Structures are given as C-alpha cells and as structure tokens.
C-alpha cells in the first residue's frame, strides 16, 4: 500500500510537472563560441562606425590610415560616412555594416572608428546567430562598451575593449594591442602602468595604483564604460555579473553622478555578484567645487566594504595609453601586487 501511494505521488508530480513549470522562464547561459583568431599583418579587417559620426569626414579617413599603418588591409563599412544627427547613419544601417563584416569570410577582425553615442540603439538589429557562426575580434571602447558586452552576453564570444581607429596608437597602446590580439599567450599581465623613470624629487603622479580593498580574485572580465553598463541593466543584452571581474572607466562625469550610477548597479544587485572590481581612468571626473565629494571617497564608500578585491588605476579609459582588455577571458586580480593577469590565451591561433 505504501509503495502504491508513493507511485501515485510520483505519477501525479510528473503528470503535473508540465503545468507547474510551464510559466517558469530559465535564462540560458550562452554556449561559448570558439575564441576569435588572432590578427596577423596582412589580414583584411573591417572598419565600422556603430555610434557617433565623424565631426569631419577627414577624421574617419585618418582612422582608416591608422589601421592601415598597423599592416592591415581595409574593408570599409558602407555607411561610415553617413550622418544622421549625432549618429553615423541610421540605426539599421550601422547594424547592417556590423553584420556584413561578420558575414564576410575575408574579414578577419573589426575595428570601430569612434564611440560617442548611439551603440545601444543598434543592439536589436545585430544578428547574434551570425556572429556565433563567424567569430572574429571586434575592438573599441567608450560607447562601444554596449556592443562588446551585448555580443558576449548573447553569444559567449570574447570581445575586446581597446583603442578605436580614429586615434593614433601610442607605443604603450600598440604593445598592449599586440600582446592581446596578435601575440596572445597565457599568464599575460594587462593594464599595467607604463614605465616611469623616477629620480631624486621626481615620482610618477599620473599613473598611481590605489588599493581600495585587498585580496585575490579570479573571474571572467566584463565591463568597460560605467554609464554604458548602467544602460544595459535589465535588458537582454546585459552580461551576467556572477563571479565576474568588472572593469570600469568613464569620462566627464562628476563624482555625484558616478556615485549615482554605482548605486544603481548596487541596488540592482549586480555588484554583490562580482568576484572583483578593476577601476581604470576616470578622466575629467573630479569635483568642480570645494567640499565636493572626491573620486576616492565615492569609490571607497561603494566598494571598500563589499568583501571583494578592488583595485584602481589600471590603464584603460579615455586616455592616450590605452590597454586592450578581452571581455570574457578568465583573469586573476591581485590587489597587493597591483596586477590583472589573463589566465588563458586572449585570442586563438
């Protein structure tokens, strides 16, 4: 009799299971796609403008020449010289240029010309299935943060937070770009401060590290521009923060506004999921009036007591010496050593 009751309970459960769970939505983790292949001199690379347009067309022609100077052949986006207010053409046309580059078998990588504004507007028009089937490096920063993290969230493909085309590479930026995308090896330290020759009475003031919270953490890298990460919250294009190391930078935002954005991420439960945080350069973000909150006070108040390692001052953001960070690659953050070290190659063979 007891066995019969157990059988009936089991049969009832499985018979009702489709009704019990039919309205339960489980967010599937995207299957990892093959790591984008490294870039080689002589490769054909696409150049697109997914955000703002050029102030003058020569600005973008300059950017094309910068990429040629790296030894690559150029495939221009069809719409890069278009203007639609502050955007480089319509949302659908800018997305079409991106999709076309991923579909083009001759294109081995994709550079973005500039950030500015508008990348989130194209996210619904991006063909993520096409990207899954044709993994290749895409690189940019600032407003391009939205695209890099959306692609990673939707496809699992590694993307690259690094220099835009319409700006000269410094020796530091070039070295970082090459070791991440052209000469990848495991155990690569990224974002380290540039060499500085100290002497009597002279030490480096611009590129100092601040150890906000101690410790060592491992996790996959996500993030980029803070204001763009906030814009992705609650959307299908937002990456999962669980166990990740979040990199953040911004430009032209006062401390109270940065505090508001970090508070938004905290209230949304995102910061609590992290393994660690790396803060880059927050350019032109200082308080403008005496007695205003400092960047240091904002960062310490938000992060110092979270129980995760937090380091400030690595070389990414709106600065000339721009390191390249692979979004989606496993890394180790060591606050005491002041290092962020990739735990696996950042690009394929």
Kinemage of the C-alpha trace (Angstrom):
@kinemage 1
@onewidth
@group {chain A} dominant
@subgroup {mainchain}
@vectorlist {calphas} color= white
{ca unk a 1} P 0.000 0.000 0.000
{ca unk a 2} L 2.835 2.345 0.899
{ca unk a 3} L 4.544 1.626 -2.414
{ca unk a 4} L 1.310 2.315 -4.264
{ca unk a 5} L 0.901 5.719 -2.573
{ca unk a 6} L 4.487 6.575 -3.430
{ca unk a 7} L 3.865 5.568 -7.055
{ca unk a 8} L 0.724 7.706 -7.227
{ca unk a 9} L 2.510 10.713 -5.738
{ca unk a 10} L 5.352 10.314 -8.241
{ca unk a 11} L 2.983 9.845 -11.155
{ca unk a 12} L 0.963 12.897 -10.062
{ca unk a 13} L 4.100 15.016 -9.787
{ca unk a 14} L 5.398 14.139 -13.228
{ca unk a 15} L 1.946 14.363 -14.714
{ca unk a 16} L 1.510 17.858 -13.308
{ca unk a 17} L 5.090 18.956 -13.922
{ca unk a 18} L 4.389 20.491 -17.351
{ca unk a 19} L 1.721 22.665 -15.752
{ca unk a 20} L 3.769 23.540 -12.683
{ca unk a 21} L 6.816 24.650 -14.680
{ca unk a 22} L 5.219 25.809 -17.903
{ca unk a 23} L 5.456 29.506 -16.937
{ca unk a 24} L 8.945 29.309 -15.469
{ca unk a 25} L 11.489 31.144 -17.592
{ca unk a 26} L 15.044 29.935 -17.205
{ca unk a 27} L 17.708 32.234 -18.634
{ca unk a 28} L 20.054 30.027 -20.580
{ca unk a 29} L 23.753 30.721 -20.448
{ca unk a 30} L 25.038 31.253 -23.986
{ca unk a 31} L 27.202 28.441 -25.271
{ca unk a 32} L 30.789 29.599 -25.651
{ca unk a 33} L 31.773 30.024 -29.276
{ca unk a 34} L 35.334 29.441 -30.490
{ca unk a 35} L 37.819 32.081 -29.370
{ca unk a 36} L 38.309 34.690 -32.115
{ca unk a 37} L 41.508 34.063 -34.038
{ca unk a 38} L 44.472 36.357 -33.522
{ca unk a 39} L 45.160 39.059 -36.085
{ca unk a 40} L 48.116 38.829 -38.443
{ca unk a 41} L 49.714 41.582 -40.508
{ca unk a 42} L 48.266 41.419 -43.991
{ca unk a 43} L 44.798 40.409 -42.738
{ca unk a 44} L 41.768 42.211 -44.102
{ca unk a 45} L 39.882 43.955 -41.306
{ca unk a 46} L 36.551 45.727 -41.341
{ca unk a 47} L 36.174 49.287 -40.098
{ca unk a 48} L 32.721 50.435 -38.968
{ca unk a 49} L 31.066 53.346 -37.146
{ca unk a 50} L 28.360 51.888 -34.866
{ca unk a 51} L 27.933 55.028 -32.755
{ca unk a 52} L 28.586 58.709 -33.488
{ca unk a 53} L 29.607 60.060 -36.862
{ca unk a 54} L 32.744 61.963 -37.698
{ca unk a 55} L 32.896 65.683 -36.965
{ca unk a 56} L 34.602 65.950 -40.352
{ca unk a 57} L 34.936 63.145 -42.898
{ca unk a 58} L 38.715 63.512 -42.752
{ca unk a 59} L 38.591 62.310 -39.132
{ca unk a 60} L 37.414 58.903 -40.341
{ca unk a 61} L 39.824 58.847 -43.287
{ca unk a 62} L 42.572 59.458 -40.735
{ca unk a 63} L 41.261 56.464 -38.748
{ca unk a 64} L 41.406 54.247 -41.828
{ca unk a 65} L 45.028 55.269 -42.341
{ca unk a 66} L 45.830 54.436 -38.701
{ca unk a 67} L 44.606 50.871 -39.208
{ca unk a 68} L 46.489 50.565 -42.496
{ca unk a 69} L 49.644 51.653 -40.659
{ca unk a 70} L 49.280 48.544 -38.474
{ca unk a 71} L 49.795 46.394 -41.569
{ca unk a 72} L 46.153 45.504 -42.235
{ca unk a 73} L 44.100 45.771 -45.400
{ca unk a 74} L 40.858 47.715 -45.045
{ca unk a 75} L 37.248 46.797 -45.774
{ca unk a 76} L 35.188 49.958 -45.164
{ca unk a 77} L 31.679 49.838 -43.810
{ca unk a 78} L 29.217 51.011 -46.479
{ca unk a 79} L 27.688 53.637 -44.200
{ca unk a 80} L 30.623 55.024 -42.194
{ca unk a 81} L 30.468 58.481 -43.779
{ca unk a 82} L 26.709 58.877 -43.353
{ca unk a 83} L 25.245 61.420 -40.937
{ca unk a 84} L 22.003 61.198 -39.007
{ca unk a 85} L 22.169 63.986 -36.436
{ca unk a 86} L 24.813 62.896 -33.936
{ca unk a 87} L 24.874 59.360 -35.355
{ca unk a 88} L 26.857 57.766 -38.189
{ca unk a 89} L 23.720 56.965 -40.184
{ca unk a 90} L 20.509 55.210 -39.213
{ca unk a 91} L 20.417 52.500 -36.544
{ca unk a 92} L 19.668 49.800 -39.104
{ca unk a 93} L 22.440 50.906 -41.449
{ca unk a 94} L 25.032 50.964 -38.688
{ca unk a 95} L 23.944 47.477 -37.580
{ca unk a 96} L 23.992 46.318 -41.210
{ca unk a 97} L 27.654 47.326 -41.504
{ca unk a 98} L 28.447 45.249 -38.411
{ca unk a 99} L 26.502 42.221 -39.644
{ca unk a 100} L 28.109 42.465 -43.075
{ca unk a 101} L 31.599 42.368 -41.583
{ca unk a 102} L 30.824 39.226 -39.587
{ca unk a 103} L 29.330 37.596 -42.697
{ca unk a 104} L 32.329 38.471 -44.900
{ca unk a 105} L 34.691 35.486 -44.832
{ca unk a 106} L 37.628 37.631 -45.965
{ca unk a 107} L 37.320 39.958 -42.958
{ca unk a 108} L 39.377 38.653 -40.029
{ca unk a 109} L 38.643 41.361 -37.457
{ca unk a 110} L 36.593 44.515 -36.910
{ca unk a 111} L 37.714 47.943 -35.707
{ca unk a 112} L 35.302 50.674 -34.612
{ca unk a 113} L 36.117 54.223 -35.663
{ca unk a 114} L 34.847 56.046 -32.575
{ca unk a 115} L 32.437 55.917 -29.664
{ca unk a 116} L 30.352 58.926 -28.751
{ca unk a 117} L 26.705 57.970 -28.594
{ca unk a 118} L 24.262 55.533 -30.143
{ca unk a 119} L 25.600 51.982 -29.871
{ca unk a 120} L 22.764 50.679 -27.635
{ca unk a 121} L 20.298 51.753 -30.332
{ca unk a 122} L 21.607 49.152 -32.792
{ca unk a 123} L 21.569 46.151 -30.427
{ca unk a 124} L 18.130 44.864 -31.549
{ca unk a 125} L 19.319 44.809 -35.176
{ca unk a 126} L 22.523 42.841 -34.598
{ca unk a 127} L 22.494 39.268 -35.970
{ca unk a 128} L 23.845 37.346 -32.979
{ca unk a 129} L 23.407 33.942 -34.627
{ca unk a 130} L 25.566 35.152 -37.497
{ca unk a 131} L 28.229 36.267 -35.010
{ca unk a 132} L 28.164 32.847 -33.310
{ca unk a 133} L 28.840 31.182 -36.630
{ca unk a 134} L 31.617 33.597 -37.616
{ca unk a 135} L 33.642 34.544 -34.527
{ca unk a 136} L 36.214 37.263 -35.100
{ca unk a 137} L 37.743 40.041 -32.958
{ca unk a 138} L 35.855 43.302 -32.566
{ca unk a 139} L 37.546 46.152 -30.702
{ca unk a 140} L 36.598 49.562 -29.309
{ca unk a 141} L 35.779 51.362 -26.064
{ca unk a 142} L 33.581 54.085 -24.553
{ca unk a 143} L 30.120 53.821 -26.171
{ca unk a 144} L 31.250 50.590 -27.884
{ca unk a 145} L 31.077 49.010 -24.394
{ca unk a 146} L 27.395 48.265 -25.047
{ca unk a 147} L 28.167 46.278 -28.188
{ca unk a 148} L 31.108 44.377 -26.688
{ca unk a 149} L 29.135 43.217 -23.663
{ca unk a 150} L 25.953 42.521 -25.620
{ca unk a 151} L 27.811 40.239 -28.027
{ca unk a 152} L 29.448 38.422 -25.120
{ca unk a 153} L 26.121 38.109 -23.279
{ca unk a 154} L 24.181 36.860 -26.303
{ca unk a 155} L 26.809 34.611 -27.885
{ca unk a 156} L 29.576 33.851 -25.393
{ca unk a 157} L 32.134 35.223 -27.870
{ca unk a 158} L 35.119 37.108 -26.464
{ca unk a 159} L 35.265 40.785 -27.485
{ca unk a 160} L 37.977 43.409 -26.955
{ca unk a 161} L 37.846 46.670 -25.010
{ca unk a 162} L 40.649 48.706 -26.526
{ca unk a 163} L 41.680 51.505 -28.890
{ca unk a 164} L 39.365 52.979 -31.507
{ca unk a 165} L 40.575 53.509 -35.071
{ca unk a 166} L 40.290 57.301 -35.224
{ca unk a 167} L 43.136 57.895 -32.793
{ca unk a 168} L 46.861 57.271 -33.047
{ca unk a 169} L 48.269 54.360 -31.080
{ca unk a 170} L 50.899 55.284 -28.510
{ca unk a 171} L 53.806 52.844 -28.073
{ca unk a 172} L 52.043 51.593 -24.923
{ca unk a 173} L 48.697 51.086 -26.692
{ca unk a 174} L 50.360 49.321 -29.601
{ca unk a 175} L 52.295 46.958 -27.334
{ca unk a 176} L 49.146 46.079 -25.350
{ca unk a 177} L 47.099 45.575 -28.527
{ca unk a 178} L 49.730 43.259 -29.973
{ca unk a 179} L 50.152 41.083 -26.896
{ca unk a 180} L 46.373 40.587 -26.590
{ca unk a 181} L 45.318 40.295 -30.240
{ca unk a 182} L 48.440 39.459 -32.273
{ca unk a 183} L 50.800 37.594 -29.917
{ca unk a 184} L 48.489 36.060 -27.292
{ca unk a 185} L 49.912 33.881 -24.534
{ca unk a 186} L 48.503 32.662 -21.204
{ca unk a 187} L 49.530 34.425 -17.999
{ca unk a 188} L 49.684 37.820 -19.699
{ca unk a 189} L 49.590 40.865 -17.417
{ca unk a 190} L 47.366 43.599 -18.851
{ca unk a 191} L 46.665 47.215 -17.938
{ca unk a 192} L 49.917 47.709 -16.046
{ca unk a 193} L 51.133 51.279 -15.638
{ca unk a 194} L 53.701 52.494 -18.200
{ca unk a 195} L 57.382 52.560 -17.230
{ca unk a 196} L 58.396 55.702 -15.379
{ca unk a 197} L 61.966 56.714 -14.629
{ca unk a 198} L 61.882 58.063 -11.116
{ca unk a 199} L 64.712 60.224 -9.853
{ca unk a 200} L 65.528 62.404 -6.882
{ca unk a 201} L 62.475 64.540 -6.219
{ca unk a 202} L 60.558 63.030 -9.169
{ca unk a 203} L 57.997 60.225 -8.945
{ca unk a 204} L 55.006 59.276 -11.084
{ca unk a 205} L 51.864 61.236 -10.157
{ca unk a 206} L 49.585 60.455 -13.117
{ca unk a 207} L 49.567 56.659 -13.044
{ca unk a 208} L 49.321 55.560 -9.429
{ca unk a 209} L 47.504 52.496 -8.119
{ca unk a 210} L 45.002 52.708 -5.267
{ca unk a 211} L 44.282 49.515 -3.346
{ca unk a 212} L 40.672 50.041 -2.264
{ca unk a 213} L 40.027 46.532 -0.949
{ca unk a 214} L 42.626 43.754 -0.585
{ca unk a 215} L 42.600 40.232 -1.903
{ca unk a 216} L 42.948 37.978 -4.910
{ca unk a 217} L 40.070 37.104 -7.226
{ca unk a 218} L 39.545 35.072 -10.371
{ca unk a 219} L 36.767 35.525 -12.874
{ca unk a 220} L 35.925 36.367 -16.451
{ca unk a 221} L 36.226 40.025 -17.433
{ca unk a 222} L 33.163 42.115 -18.248
{ca unk a 223} L 32.532 45.848 -18.384
{ca unk a 224} L 34.077 48.982 -19.790
{ca unk a 225} L 32.395 52.369 -19.627
{ca unk a 226} L 30.316 52.709 -16.439
{ca unk a 227} L 27.472 54.746 -17.937
{ca unk a 228} L 27.025 52.167 -20.715
{ca unk a 229} L 26.993 49.242 -18.285
{ca unk a 230} L 24.200 51.004 -16.395
{ca unk a 231} L 22.237 51.410 -19.647
{ca unk a 232} L 22.300 47.626 -20.153
{ca unk a 233} L 20.808 46.799 -16.733
{ca unk a 234} L 17.563 44.858 -17.051
{ca unk a 235} L 17.944 44.280 -20.797
{ca unk a 236} L 18.596 41.032 -22.631
{ca unk a 237} L 21.975 42.472 -23.675
{ca unk a 238} L 23.364 42.677 -20.147
{ca unk a 239} L 26.100 40.178 -19.211
{ca unk a 240} L 25.749 38.012 -16.122
{ca unk a 241} L 27.777 39.553 -13.274
{ca unk a 242} L 28.040 36.355 -11.246
{ca unk a 243} L 31.647 35.546 -10.387
{ca unk a 244} L 32.989 38.119 -12.860
{ca unk a 245} L 35.708 40.752 -12.562
{ca unk a 246} L 34.156 44.074 -13.571
{ca unk a 247} L 36.317 46.709 -15.263
{ca unk a 248} L 35.001 50.288 -15.169
{ca unk a 249} L 36.043 53.689 -16.553
{ca unk a 250} L 34.306 56.929 -17.535
{ca unk a 251} L 34.827 60.474 -18.752
{ca unk a 252} L 33.259 63.842 -17.958
{ca unk a 253} L 31.067 62.569 -15.109
{ca unk a 254} L 31.184 64.335 -11.740
{ca unk a 255} L 31.622 62.247 -8.583
{ca unk a 256} L 27.948 62.554 -7.586
{ca unk a 257} L 26.905 61.178 -10.973
{ca unk a 258} L 29.371 58.305 -10.714
{ca unk a 259} L 28.006 57.616 -7.238
{ca unk a 260} L 24.503 57.515 -8.713
{ca unk a 261} L 25.495 55.012 -11.387
{ca unk a 262} L 27.373 52.767 -8.958
{ca unk a 263} L 24.418 52.943 -6.588
{ca unk a 264} L 22.157 51.868 -9.460
{ca unk a 265} L 24.317 48.775 -10.041
{ca unk a 266} L 24.284 48.080 -6.301
{ca unk a 267} L 20.501 48.497 -5.945
{ca unk a 268} L 20.037 46.228 -8.968
{ca unk a 269} L 22.067 43.552 -7.171
{ca unk a 270} L 24.842 43.497 -9.745
{ca unk a 271} L 27.842 44.499 -7.635
{ca unk a 272} L 27.011 41.894 -4.987
{ca unk a 273} L 27.537 39.107 -7.543
{ca unk a 274} L 31.074 40.085 -8.502
{ca unk a 275} L 34.377 38.389 -7.698
{ca unk a 276} L 36.332 41.628 -8.028
{ca unk a 277} L 36.459 45.143 -9.495
{ca unk a 278} L 39.138 46.960 -11.511
{ca unk a 279} L 38.764 50.718 -11.884
{ca unk a 280} L 40.584 52.352 -14.759
{ca unk a 281} L 40.868 56.034 -15.570
{ca unk a 282} L 38.025 58.426 -14.761
{ca unk a 283} L 39.054 61.359 -16.916
{ca unk a 284} L 37.729 64.867 -16.203
{ca unk a 285} L 35.583 63.460 -13.402
{ca unk a 286} L 36.902 65.462 -10.456
{ca unk a 287} L 34.664 67.589 -8.248
{ca unk a 288} L 34.254 71.173 -9.516
{ca unk a 289} L 33.578 72.893 -6.204
{ca unk a 290} L 35.397 72.962 -2.852
{ca unk a 291} L 33.910 70.481 -0.409
{ca unk a 292} L 32.534 68.276 -3.159
{ca unk a 293} L 32.946 64.523 -2.916
{ca unk a 294} L 36.196 63.189 -4.337
{ca unk a 295} L 36.514 60.185 -6.632
{ca unk a 296} L 38.412 58.420 -3.857
{ca unk a 297} L 35.572 58.898 -1.380
{ca unk a 298} L 32.954 57.681 -3.884
{ca unk a 299} L 34.906 54.527 -4.727
{ca unk a 300} L 35.778 53.726 -1.114
{ca unk a 301} L 32.226 54.206 0.117
{ca unk a 302} L 30.800 51.922 -2.524
{ca unk a 303} L 33.475 49.230 -2.699
{ca unk a 304} L 35.658 49.135 0.434
{ca unk a 305} L 33.275 47.003 2.498
{ca unk a 306} L 31.912 44.667 -0.162
{ca unk a 307} L 34.300 41.873 0.734
{ca unk a 308} L 35.816 41.592 -2.745
{ca unk a 309} L 39.190 42.791 -4.094
{ca unk a 310} L 39.085 46.258 -5.689
{ca unk a 311} L 41.987 47.958 -7.464
{ca unk a 312} L 42.009 51.431 -9.023
{ca unk a 313} L 44.331 52.909 -11.636
{ca unk a 314} L 44.942 50.401 -14.433
{ca unk a 315} L 45.453 51.763 -17.938
{ca unk a 316} L 42.098 51.825 -19.645
{ca unk a 317} L 39.636 54.629 -20.236
{ca unk a 318} L 39.706 57.900 -22.138
{ca unk a 319} L 43.478 58.163 -22.060
{ca unk a 320} L 46.194 58.021 -24.708
{ca unk a 321} L 47.929 54.993 -23.198
{ca unk a 322} L 45.028 52.588 -23.684
{ca unk a 323} L 45.393 48.921 -22.759
{ca unk a 324} L 43.368 46.209 -24.519
{ca unk a 325} L 41.143 44.045 -22.298
{ca unk a 326} L 39.486 40.850 -23.600
{ca unk a 327} L 35.865 40.738 -22.383
{ca unk a 328} L 35.033 37.146 -21.464
{ca unk a 329} L 38.550 35.876 -20.726
{ca unk a 330} L 39.421 34.397 -17.318
{ca unk a 331} L 41.726 36.682 -15.338
{ca unk a 332} L 43.259 36.932 -11.881
{ca unk a 333} L 43.178 40.202 -9.950
{ca unk a 334} L 45.862 40.570 -7.275
{ca unk a 335} L 45.376 43.840 -5.423
{ca unk a 336} L 48.546 43.654 -3.340
{ca unk a 337} L 50.679 43.031 -6.440
{ca unk a 338} L 48.662 45.584 -8.410
{ca unk a 339} L 48.185 43.183 -11.325
{ca unk a 340} L 45.485 41.786 -13.564
{ca unk a 341} L 46.732 38.616 -15.248
{ca unk a 342} L 44.997 36.694 -18.025
{ca unk a 343} L 44.731 33.001 -17.182
{ca unk a 344} L 44.295 31.798 -20.756
{ca unk a 345} L 45.231 32.993 -24.263
{ca unk a 346} L 43.211 36.048 -25.271
{ca unk a 347} L 42.861 35.016 -28.927
{ca unk a 348} L 43.046 31.806 -30.915
{ca unk a 349} L 45.677 30.628 -33.359
